[in-house]
Amino acid sequence: MSESERASTGGGIAGGKGFLALLAASALSLVIALQVIFLKAPVEASMGIVQKIFYFHVPSAYGMYLGAFACFVGSAGYLAKGTPRMDALARAGAEIAVTMGLMVLITGPLWAAKAWGRYWTWDPRLTTSLLSVLVYVAYVVLRAFTGNGDAERKFAAALGVLGAANLPIIHYSVQKWGGQHPKVISNGGGGLRHPDMKLALTLGFLTFTLLAVTLLWQRVRLHLAAGRLDELEEEAIELGLAGDG
């Protein structure tokens, strides 16, 4: 085995251990968060048990932002350098944004049904959030069902860069355009008065951050491995070691 192969193997082992440590931390954080949210944090007076959706809804929105930011960095990096690693980061980030965004769009209406008496209203924050999720769904579909050439990657990367422009609009939509969406932890919000409520939300943020990073890490490695496999298949075909059918 050559030195480069040994280095690659060692890096893979180290990366595998790091991923397992991150996965274990995510699982532990999730267990602790669930215990605090459902067994320690008090039930809110007006919303009842439904209020506990808040501890998942807001952190999942943060997870969506993390995925979208990763997609933006990877997309911009691919447009600038054209490296497979940047493309893999962008693709994984879009997938995380879709996953976390769907959690936002599911938990939000469940909360709204209790607070507003209906599941959906075309509130500025809800509408911009839906638009953002659809952008990343379009990115994922584009990469899944089109070719894997440089032109397709660049087109998707441009979409990944443009998709990030909607994120500040989501964040400031309540302040700029009003709407029904509540302010809880932002300026002017009612806040979480009980310390255990604040603890539950903090653990929610920690858990969803760890989950997003764990998924991002694994998906980047998977896309890089799939890309390398495609390259090996093409090389085998060129050398006549495999058929193109």
Secondary structure as UniProt FT lines:
FT   HELIX           3..35
FT   HELIX           36..40
FT   TURN            45..47
FT   HELIX           49..53
FT   HELIX           54..81
FT   HELIX           84..115
FT   HELIX           124..145
FT   HELIX           150..163
FT   TURN            164..165
FT   HELIX           166..177
FT   TURN            187..188
FT   HELIX           195..238
FT   TURN            239..240
//
